[in-house]
Amino acid sequence: MKKDLEIPTVVNVTIAVACKKTIGESDEWLVYLLNNNEFPIENTLVASNGYGEKDGEQQKTSILRHYLQTVPAKGSALIEPIDKGVFHLNNEYWVSYYIGSKIYDKRFVFVPESISEGNLTFVKELGMEAVLHS
């Protein structure tokens, strides 16, 4: 039954939170899905939410759901903008997509304060600095 289910492993797909710097304005933070495979991924669903604690009180954000029809091979797709006010929370992105008739599924969690300028690295696929999920 359960042991008979094949659960494919997600490979070469990740989440990046990029910082778009604009002179004279505040920085804009954007969440992207990166597909580093040699083939596109189809019918991608991303559920995002934040959860954690601040000053001893539990906090959580709404769950947002996004649909990306096709993420091209060696490409990226914008998921959503993200507000700096939630960087103290766990920021979770649950990604499900198809390759052919198989469904792939992975949860990416950015732990509190991991999205910060100190963790930025240049991501050539985006042409800007971002925090990559490992």
Chimera marker file (.cmm) of the C-alpha trace (Angstrom):
<marker_set name="trace">
<marker id="1" x="0.000" y="0.000" z="0.000" r="1" g="1" b="0" radius="0.5"/>
<marker id="2" x="1.932" y="3.002" z="1.290" r="1" g="1" b="0" radius="0.5"/>
<marker id="3" x="5.244" y="1.232" z="0.647" r="1" g="1" b="0" radius="0.5"/>
<marker id="4" x="4.193" y="0.730" z="-2.982" r="1" g="1" b="0" radius="0.5"/>
<marker id="5" x="3.958" y="4.463" z="-3.644" r="1" g="1" b="0" radius="0.5"/>
<marker id="6" x="6.863" y="5.929" z="-5.565" r="1" g="1" b="0" radius="0.5"/>
<marker id="7" x="7.754" y="9.367" z="-4.254" r="1" g="1" b="0" radius="0.5"/>
<marker id="8" x="10.045" y="11.075" z="-6.765" r="1" g="1" b="0" radius="0.5"/>
<marker id="9" x="12.877" y="13.250" z="-5.436" r="1" g="1" b="0" radius="0.5"/>
<marker id="10" x="12.931" y="16.945" z="-6.278" r="1" g="1" b="0" radius="0.5"/>
<marker id="11" x="16.201" y="17.801" z="-8.026" r="1" g="1" b="0" radius="0.5"/>
<marker id="12" x="17.469" y="21.158" z="-9.351" r="1" g="1" b="0" radius="0.5"/>
<marker id="13" x="14.405" y="23.108" z="-8.226" r="1" g="1" b="0" radius="0.5"/>
<marker id="14" x="14.742" y="25.661" z="-5.434" r="1" g="1" b="0" radius="0.5"/>
<marker id="15" x="13.413" y="28.905" z="-3.980" r="1" g="1" b="0" radius="0.5"/>
<marker id="16" x="15.281" y="32.219" z="-3.921" r="1" g="1" b="0" radius="0.5"/>
<marker id="17" x="14.339" y="35.416" z="-2.099" r="1" g="1" b="0" radius="0.5"/>
<marker id="18" x="15.866" y="38.268" z="-4.090" r="1" g="1" b="0" radius="0.5"/>
<marker id="19" x="16.539" y="41.823" z="-3.040" r="1" g="1" b="0" radius="0.5"/>
<marker id="20" x="15.842" y="44.341" z="-5.784" r="1" g="1" b="0" radius="0.5"/>
<marker id="21" x="17.679" y="47.528" z="-4.895" r="1" g="1" b="0" radius="0.5"/>
<marker id="22" x="16.447" y="50.790" z="-6.351" r="1" g="1" b="0" radius="0.5"/>
<marker id="23" x="18.390" y="54.005" z="-5.786" r="1" g="1" b="0" radius="0.5"/>
<marker id="24" x="16.380" y="56.494" z="-3.753" r="1" g="1" b="0" radius="0.5"/>
<marker id="25" x="13.711" y="53.951" z="-2.807" r="1" g="1" b="0" radius="0.5"/>
<marker id="26" x="13.415" y="51.164" z="-0.261" r="1" g="1" b="0" radius="0.5"/>
<marker id="27" x="14.547" y="47.698" z="-1.267" r="1" g="1" b="0" radius="0.5"/>
<marker id="28" x="11.963" y="45.321" z="-2.732" r="1" g="1" b="0" radius="0.5"/>
<marker id="29" x="12.113" y="41.631" z="-1.760" r="1" g="1" b="0" radius="0.5"/>
<marker id="30" x="10.780" y="39.077" z="-4.257" r="1" g="1" b="0" radius="0.5"/>
<marker id="31" x="10.382" y="35.285" z="-4.056" r="1" g="1" b="0" radius="0.5"/>
<marker id="32" x="11.307" y="33.234" z="-7.145" r="1" g="1" b="0" radius="0.5"/>
<marker id="33" x="11.115" y="29.583" z="-8.122" r="1" g="1" b="0" radius="0.5"/>
<marker id="34" x="14.296" y="28.455" z="-9.917" r="1" g="1" b="0" radius="0.5"/>
<marker id="35" x="14.275" y="25.515" z="-12.326" r="1" g="1" b="0" radius="0.5"/>
<marker id="36" x="17.854" y="24.419" z="-13.055" r="1" g="1" b="0" radius="0.5"/>
<marker id="37" x="16.765" y="21.321" z="-14.975" r="1" g="1" b="0" radius="0.5"/>
<marker id="38" x="17.226" y="20.797" z="-18.725" r="1" g="1" b="0" radius="0.5"/>
<marker id="39" x="13.443" y="20.565" z="-19.128" r="1" g="1" b="0" radius="0.5"/>
<marker id="40" x="10.460" y="22.730" z="-18.125" r="1" g="1" b="0" radius="0.5"/>
<marker id="41" x="8.244" y="21.969" z="-15.168" r="1" g="1" b="0" radius="0.5"/>
<marker id="42" x="4.480" y="22.213" z="-15.620" r="1" g="1" b="0" radius="0.5"/>
<marker id="43" x="1.398" y="23.060" z="-13.581" r="1" g="1" b="0" radius="0.5"/>
<marker id="44" x="3.296" y="24.279" z="-10.559" r="1" g="1" b="0" radius="0.5"/>
<marker id="45" x="1.405" y="25.073" z="-7.360" r="1" g="1" b="0" radius="0.5"/>
<marker id="46" x="3.097" y="27.015" z="-4.569" r="1" g="1" b="0" radius="0.5"/>
<marker id="47" x="1.525" y="27.517" z="-1.147" r="1" g="1" b="0" radius="0.5"/>
<marker id="48" x="3.277" y="30.118" z="0.991" r="1" g="1" b="0" radius="0.5"/>
<marker id="49" x="2.831" y="31.035" z="4.630" r="1" g="1" b="0" radius="0.5"/>
<marker id="50" x="4.728" y="32.310" z="7.631" r="1" g="1" b="0" radius="0.5"/>
<marker id="51" x="4.591" y="31.086" z="11.218" r="1" g="1" b="0" radius="0.5"/>
<marker id="52" x="6.513" y="31.553" z="14.439" r="1" g="1" b="0" radius="0.5"/>
<marker id="53" x="6.720" y="33.615" z="17.574" r="1" g="1" b="0" radius="0.5"/>
<marker id="54" x="7.393" y="37.257" z="18.452" r="1" g="1" b="0" radius="0.5"/>
<marker id="55" x="7.566" y="38.626" z="21.989" r="1" g="1" b="0" radius="0.5"/>
<marker id="56" x="6.231" y="35.328" z="23.342" r="1" g="1" b="0" radius="0.5"/>
<marker id="57" x="3.123" y="35.375" z="21.145" r="1" g="1" b="0" radius="0.5"/>
<marker id="58" x="2.407" y="32.964" z="18.301" r="1" g="1" b="0" radius="0.5"/>
<marker id="59" x="2.110" y="34.605" z="14.884" r="1" g="1" b="0" radius="0.5"/>
<marker id="60" x="1.105" y="33.262" z="11.508" r="1" g="1" b="0" radius="0.5"/>
<marker id="61" x="0.299" y="34.722" z="8.127" r="1" g="1" b="0" radius="0.5"/>
<marker id="62" x="-2.412" y="33.817" z="5.691" r="1" g="1" b="0" radius="0.5"/>
<marker id="63" x="-1.740" y="30.942" z="3.323" r="1" g="1" b="0" radius="0.5"/>
<marker id="64" x="-1.315" y="32.230" z="-0.227" r="1" g="1" b="0" radius="0.5"/>
<marker id="65" x="-1.575" y="29.901" z="-3.214" r="1" g="1" b="0" radius="0.5"/>
<marker id="66" x="0.063" y="30.580" z="-6.560" r="1" g="1" b="0" radius="0.5"/>
<marker id="67" x="-0.198" y="28.788" z="-9.897" r="1" g="1" b="0" radius="0.5"/>
<marker id="68" x="2.663" y="28.833" z="-12.413" r="1" g="1" b="0" radius="0.5"/>
<marker id="69" x="1.701" y="27.191" z="-15.699" r="1" g="1" b="0" radius="0.5"/>
<marker id="70" x="5.243" y="26.552" z="-17.001" r="1" g="1" b="0" radius="0.5"/>
<marker id="71" x="8.653" y="27.291" z="-15.527" r="1" g="1" b="0" radius="0.5"/>
<marker id="72" x="11.111" y="27.013" z="-18.414" r="1" g="1" b="0" radius="0.5"/>
<marker id="73" x="14.243" y="24.878" z="-18.416" r="1" g="1" b="0" radius="0.5"/>
<marker id="74" x="17.137" y="26.762" z="-16.787" r="1" g="1" b="0" radius="0.5"/>
<marker id="75" x="14.613" y="29.489" z="-15.935" r="1" g="1" b="0" radius="0.5"/>
<marker id="76" x="12.799" y="31.167" z="-13.104" r="1" g="1" b="0" radius="0.5"/>
<marker id="77" x="9.339" y="32.453" z="-12.250" r="1" g="1" b="0" radius="0.5"/>
<marker id="78" x="8.240" y="35.144" z="-9.825" r="1" g="1" b="0" radius="0.5"/>
<marker id="79" x="6.085" y="33.718" z="-7.037" r="1" g="1" b="0" radius="0.5"/>
<marker id="80" x="5.335" y="36.782" z="-4.901" r="1" g="1" b="0" radius="0.5"/>
<marker id="81" x="6.737" y="39.883" z="-3.241" r="1" g="1" b="0" radius="0.5"/>
<marker id="82" x="7.546" y="39.404" z="0.462" r="1" g="1" b="0" radius="0.5"/>
<marker id="83" x="7.449" y="42.040" z="3.191" r="1" g="1" b="0" radius="0.5"/>
<marker id="84" x="10.477" y="42.507" z="5.469" r="1" g="1" b="0" radius="0.5"/>
<marker id="85" x="8.050" y="42.472" z="8.394" r="1" g="1" b="0" radius="0.5"/>
<marker id="86" x="7.751" y="38.671" z="8.200" r="1" g="1" b="0" radius="0.5"/>
<marker id="87" x="11.483" y="37.839" z="8.115" r="1" g="1" b="0" radius="0.5"/>
<marker id="88" x="11.358" y="37.009" z="11.854" r="1" g="1" b="0" radius="0.5"/>
<marker id="89" x="9.009" y="34.098" z="11.039" r="1" g="1" b="0" radius="0.5"/>
<marker id="90" x="9.561" y="30.713" z="9.419" r="1" g="1" b="0" radius="0.5"/>
<marker id="91" x="8.651" y="31.402" z="5.782" r="1" g="1" b="0" radius="0.5"/>
<marker id="92" x="7.442" y="28.215" z="4.121" r="1" g="1" b="0" radius="0.5"/>
<marker id="93" x="6.948" y="27.506" z="0.422" r="1" g="1" b="0" radius="0.5"/>
<marker id="94" x="5.353" y="24.180" z="-0.456" r="1" g="1" b="0" radius="0.5"/>
<marker id="95" x="6.003" y="23.477" z="-4.148" r="1" g="1" b="0" radius="0.5"/>
<marker id="96" x="4.240" y="20.816" z="-6.248" r="1" g="1" b="0" radius="0.5"/>
<marker id="97" x="4.763" y="20.408" z="-9.987" r="1" g="1" b="0" radius="0.5"/>
<marker id="98" x="4.588" y="17.933" z="-12.839" r="1" g="1" b="0" radius="0.5"/>
<marker id="99" x="7.251" y="16.474" z="-15.078" r="1" g="1" b="0" radius="0.5"/>
<marker id="100" x="5.336" y="14.396" z="-17.587" r="1" g="1" b="0" radius="0.5"/>
<marker id="101" x="2.721" y="12.475" z="-15.619" r="1" g="1" b="0" radius="0.5"/>
<marker id="102" x="4.677" y="12.390" z="-12.328" r="1" g="1" b="0" radius="0.5"/>
<marker id="103" x="4.011" y="14.853" z="-9.536" r="1" g="1" b="0" radius="0.5"/>
<marker id="104" x="6.909" y="16.210" z="-7.485" r="1" g="1" b="0" radius="0.5"/>
<marker id="105" x="6.513" y="17.864" z="-4.139" r="1" g="1" b="0" radius="0.5"/>
<marker id="106" x="8.860" y="19.642" z="-1.695" r="1" g="1" b="0" radius="0.5"/>
<marker id="107" x="8.608" y="21.982" z="1.262" r="1" g="1" b="0" radius="0.5"/>
<marker id="108" x="11.149" y="24.827" z="1.507" r="1" g="1" b="0" radius="0.5"/>
<marker id="109" x="11.386" y="26.649" z="4.861" r="1" g="1" b="0" radius="0.5"/>
<marker id="110" x="13.440" y="29.793" z="5.447" r="1" g="1" b="0" radius="0.5"/>
<marker id="111" x="14.077" y="29.845" z="9.205" r="1" g="1" b="0" radius="0.5"/>
<marker id="112" x="13.680" y="33.110" z="11.159" r="1" g="1" b="0" radius="0.5"/>
<marker id="113" x="16.133" y="35.869" z="10.207" r="1" g="1" b="0" radius="0.5"/>
<marker id="114" x="17.724" y="33.752" z="7.435" r="1" g="1" b="0" radius="0.5"/>
<marker id="115" x="16.347" y="36.183" z="4.862" r="1" g="1" b="0" radius="0.5"/>
<marker id="116" x="18.733" y="39.082" z="5.417" r="1" g="1" b="0" radius="0.5"/>
<marker id="117" x="21.214" y="41.225" z="3.532" r="1" g="1" b="0" radius="0.5"/>
<marker id="118" x="24.044" y="39.340" z="5.244" r="1" g="1" b="0" radius="0.5"/>
<marker id="119" x="22.977" y="36.114" z="3.505" r="1" g="1" b="0" radius="0.5"/>
<marker id="120" x="22.670" y="37.552" z="0.003" r="1" g="1" b="0" radius="0.5"/>
<marker id="121" x="24.670" y="35.996" z="-2.815" r="1" g="1" b="0" radius="0.5"/>
<marker id="122" x="24.631" y="36.798" z="-6.522" r="1" g="1" b="0" radius="0.5"/>
<marker id="123" x="22.310" y="34.460" z="-8.436" r="1" g="1" b="0" radius="0.5"/>
<marker id="124" x="23.112" y="34.532" z="-12.145" r="1" g="1" b="0" radius="0.5"/>
<marker id="125" x="19.706" y="33.093" z="-13.155" r="1" g="1" b="0" radius="0.5"/>
<marker id="126" x="18.043" y="36.172" z="-11.667" r="1" g="1" b="0" radius="0.5"/>
<marker id="127" x="20.789" y="38.689" z="-12.380" r="1" g="1" b="0" radius="0.5"/>
<marker id="128" x="20.557" y="39.964" z="-8.803" r="1" g="1" b="0" radius="0.5"/>
<marker id="129" x="21.442" y="39.089" z="-5.248" r="1" g="1" b="0" radius="0.5"/>
<marker id="130" x="19.249" y="36.622" z="-3.380" r="1" g="1" b="0" radius="0.5"/>
<marker id="131" x="19.057" y="34.274" z="-0.427" r="1" g="1" b="0" radius="0.5"/>
<marker id="132" x="18.964" y="30.728" z="-1.800" r="1" g="1" b="0" radius="0.5"/>
<marker id="133" x="17.292" y="27.874" z="0.008" r="1" g="1" b="0" radius="0.5"/>
<marker id="134" x="19.833" y="25.087" z="0.443" r="1" g="1" b="0" radius="0.5"/>
<link id1="1" id2="2" r="1" g="1" b="0" radius="0.2"/>
<link id1="2" id2="3" r="1" g="1" b="0" radius="0.2"/>
<link id1="3" id2="4" r="1" g="1" b="0" radius="0.2"/>
<link id1="4" id2="5" r="1" g="1" b="0" radius="0.2"/>
<link id1="5" id2="6" r="1" g="1" b="0" radius="0.2"/>
<link id1="6" id2="7" r="1" g="1" b="0" radius="0.2"/>
<link id1="7" id2="8" r="1" g="1" b="0" radius="0.2"/>
<link id1="8" id2="9" r="1" g="1" b="0" radius="0.2"/>
<link id1="9" id2="10" r="1" g="1" b="0" radius="0.2"/>
<link id1="10" id2="11" r="1" g="1" b="0" radius="0.2"/>
<link id1="11" id2="12" r="1" g="1" b="0" radius="0.2"/>
<link id1="12" id2="13" r="1" g="1" b="0" radius="0.2"/>
<link id1="13" id2="14" r="1" g="1" b="0" radius="0.2"/>
<link id1="14" id2="15" r="1" g="1" b="0" radius="0.2"/>
<link id1="15" id2="16" r="1" g="1" b="0" radius="0.2"/>
<link id1="16" id2="17" r="1" g="1" b="0" radius="0.2"/>
<link id1="17" id2="18" r="1" g="1" b="0" radius="0.2"/>
<link id1="18" id2="19" r="1" g="1" b="0" radius="0.2"/>
<link id1="19" id2="20" r="1" g="1" b="0" radius="0.2"/>
<link id1="20" id2="21" r="1" g="1" b="0" radius="0.2"/>
<link id1="21" id2="22" r="1" g="1" b="0" radius="0.2"/>
<link id1="22" id2="23" r="1" g="1" b="0" radius="0.2"/>
<link id1="23" id2="24" r="1" g="1" b="0" radius="0.2"/>
<link id1="24" id2="25" r="1" g="1" b="0" radius="0.2"/>
<link id1="25" id2="26" r="1" g="1" b="0" radius="0.2"/>
<link id1="26" id2="27" r="1" g="1" b="0" radius="0.2"/>
<link id1="27" id2="28" r="1" g="1" b="0" radius="0.2"/>
<link id1="28" id2="29" r="1" g="1" b="0" radius="0.2"/>
<link id1="29" id2="30" r="1" g="1" b="0" radius="0.2"/>
<link id1="30" id2="31" r="1" g="1" b="0" radius="0.2"/>
<link id1="31" id2="32" r="1" g="1" b="0" radius="0.2"/>
<link id1="32" id2="33" r="1" g="1" b="0" radius="0.2"/>
<link id1="33" id2="34" r="1" g="1" b="0" radius="0.2"/>
<link id1="34" id2="35" r="1" g="1" b="0" radius="0.2"/>
<link id1="35" id2="36" r="1" g="1" b="0" radius="0.2"/>
<link id1="36" id2="37" r="1" g="1" b="0" radius="0.2"/>
<link id1="37" id2="38" r="1" g="1" b="0" radius="0.2"/>
<link id1="38" id2="39" r="1" g="1" b="0" radius="0.2"/>
<link id1="39" id2="40" r="1" g="1" b="0" radius="0.2"/>
<link id1="40" id2="41" r="1" g="1" b="0" radius="0.2"/>
<link id1="41" id2="42" r="1" g="1" b="0" radius="0.2"/>
<link id1="42" id2="43" r="1" g="1" b="0" radius="0.2"/>
<link id1="43" id2="44" r="1" g="1" b="0" radius="0.2"/>
<link id1="44" id2="45" r="1" g="1" b="0" radius="0.2"/>
<link id1="45" id2="46" r="1" g="1" b="0" radius="0.2"/>
<link id1="46" id2="47" r="1" g="1" b="0" radius="0.2"/>
<link id1="47" id2="48" r="1" g="1" b="0" radius="0.2"/>
<link id1="48" id2="49" r="1" g="1" b="0" radius="0.2"/>
<link id1="49" id2="50" r="1" g="1" b="0" radius="0.2"/>
<link id1="50" id2="51" r="1" g="1" b="0" radius="0.2"/>
<link id1="51" id2="52" r="1" g="1" b="0" radius="0.2"/>
<link id1="52" id2="53" r="1" g="1" b="0" radius="0.2"/>
<link id1="53" id2="54" r="1" g="1" b="0" radius="0.2"/>
<link id1="54" id2="55" r="1" g="1" b="0" radius="0.2"/>
<link id1="55" id2="56" r="1" g="1" b="0" radius="0.2"/>
<link id1="56" id2="57" r="1" g="1" b="0" radius="0.2"/>
<link id1="57" id2="58" r="1" g="1" b="0" radius="0.2"/>
<link id1="58" id2="59" r="1" g="1" b="0" radius="0.2"/>
<link id1="59" id2="60" r="1" g="1" b="0" radius="0.2"/>
<link id1="60" id2="61" r="1" g="1" b="0" radius="0.2"/>
<link id1="61" id2="62" r="1" g="1" b="0" radius="0.2"/>
<link id1="62" id2="63" r="1" g="1" b="0" radius="0.2"/>
<link id1="63" id2="64" r="1" g="1" b="0" radius="0.2"/>
<link id1="64" id2="65" r="1" g="1" b="0" radius="0.2"/>
<link id1="65" id2="66" r="1" g="1" b="0" radius="0.2"/>
<link id1="66" id2="67" r="1" g="1" b="0" radius="0.2"/>
<link id1="67" id2="68" r="1" g="1" b="0" radius="0.2"/>
<link id1="68" id2="69" r="1" g="1" b="0" radius="0.2"/>
<link id1="69" id2="70" r="1" g="1" b="0" radius="0.2"/>
<link id1="70" id2="71" r="1" g="1" b="0" radius="0.2"/>
<link id1="71" id2="72" r="1" g="1" b="0" radius="0.2"/>
<link id1="72" id2="73" r="1" g="1" b="0" radius="0.2"/>
<link id1="73" id2="74" r="1" g="1" b="0" radius="0.2"/>
<link id1="74" id2="75" r="1" g="1" b="0" radius="0.2"/>
<link id1="75" id2="76" r="1" g="1" b="0" radius="0.2"/>
<link id1="76" id2="77" r="1" g="1" b="0" radius="0.2"/>
<link id1="77" id2="78" r="1" g="1" b="0" radius="0.2"/>
<link id1="78" id2="79" r="1" g="1" b="0" radius="0.2"/>
<link id1="79" id2="80" r="1" g="1" b="0" radius="0.2"/>
<link id1="80" id2="81" r="1" g="1" b="0" radius="0.2"/>
<link id1="81" id2="82" r="1" g="1" b="0" radius="0.2"/>
<link id1="82" id2="83" r="1" g="1" b="0" radius="0.2"/>
<link id1="83" id2="84" r="1" g="1" b="0" radius="0.2"/>
<link id1="84" id2="85" r="1" g="1" b="0" radius="0.2"/>
<link id1="85" id2="86" r="1" g="1" b="0" radius="0.2"/>
<link id1="86" id2="87" r="1" g="1" b="0" radius="0.2"/>
<link id1="87" id2="88" r="1" g="1" b="0" radius="0.2"/>
<link id1="88" id2="89" r="1" g="1" b="0" radius="0.2"/>
<link id1="89" id2="90" r="1" g="1" b="0" radius="0.2"/>
<link id1="90" id2="91" r="1" g="1" b="0" radius="0.2"/>
<link id1="91" id2="92" r="1" g="1" b="0" radius="0.2"/>
<link id1="92" id2="93" r="1" g="1" b="0" radius="0.2"/>
<link id1="93" id2="94" r="1" g="1" b="0" radius="0.2"/>
<link id1="94" id2="95" r="1" g="1" b="0" radius="0.2"/>
<link id1="95" id2="96" r="1" g="1" b="0" radius="0.2"/>
<link id1="96" id2="97" r="1" g="1" b="0" radius="0.2"/>
<link id1="97" id2="98" r="1" g="1" b="0" radius="0.2"/>
<link id1="98" id2="99" r="1" g="1" b="0" radius="0.2"/>
<link id1="99" id2="100" r="1" g="1" b="0" radius="0.2"/>
<link id1="100" id2="101" r="1" g="1" b="0" radius="0.2"/>
<link id1="101" id2="102" r="1" g="1" b="0" radius="0.2"/>
<link id1="102" id2="103" r="1" g="1" b="0" radius="0.2"/>
<link id1="103" id2="104" r="1" g="1" b="0" radius="0.2"/>
<link id1="104" id2="105" r="1" g="1" b="0" radius="0.2"/>
<link id1="105" id2="106" r="1" g="1" b="0" radius="0.2"/>
<link id1="106" id2="107" r="1" g="1" b="0" radius="0.2"/>
<link id1="107" id2="108" r="1" g="1" b="0" radius="0.2"/>
<link id1="108" id2="109" r="1" g="1" b="0" radius="0.2"/>
<link id1="109" id2="110" r="1" g="1" b="0" radius="0.2"/>
<link id1="110" id2="111" r="1" g="1" b="0" radius="0.2"/>
<link id1="111" id2="112" r="1" g="1" b="0" radius="0.2"/>
<link id1="112" id2="113" r="1" g="1" b="0" radius="0.2"/>
<link id1="113" id2="114" r="1" g="1" b="0" radius="0.2"/>
<link id1="114" id2="115" r="1" g="1" b="0" radius="0.2"/>
<link id1="115" id2="116" r="1" g="1" b="0" radius="0.2"/>
<link id1="116" id2="117" r="1" g="1" b="0" radius="0.2"/>
<link id1="117" id2="118" r="1" g="1" b="0" radius="0.2"/>
<link id1="118" id2="119" r="1" g="1" b="0" radius="0.2"/>
<link id1="119" id2="120" r="1" g="1" b="0" radius="0.2"/>
<link id1="120" id2="121" r="1" g="1" b="0" radius="0.2"/>
<link id1="121" id2="122" r="1" g="1" b="0" radius="0.2"/>
<link id1="122" id2="123" r="1" g="1" b="0" radius="0.2"/>
<link id1="123" id2="124" r="1" g="1" b="0" radius="0.2"/>
<link id1="124" id2="125" r="1" g="1" b="0" radius="0.2"/>
<link id1="125" id2="126" r="1" g="1" b="0" radius="0.2"/>
<link id1="126" id2="127" r="1" g="1" b="0" radius="0.2"/>
<link id1="127" id2="128" r="1" g="1" b="0" radius="0.2"/>
<link id1="128" id2="129" r="1" g="1" b="0" radius="0.2"/>
<link id1="129" id2="130" r="1" g="1" b="0" radius="0.2"/>
<link id1="130" id2="131" r="1" g="1" b="0" radius="0.2"/>
<link id1="131" id2="132" r="1" g="1" b="0" radius="0.2"/>
<link id1="132" id2="133" r="1" g="1" b="0" radius="0.2"/>
<link id1="133" id2="134" r="1" g="1" b="0" radius="0.2"/>
</marker_set>
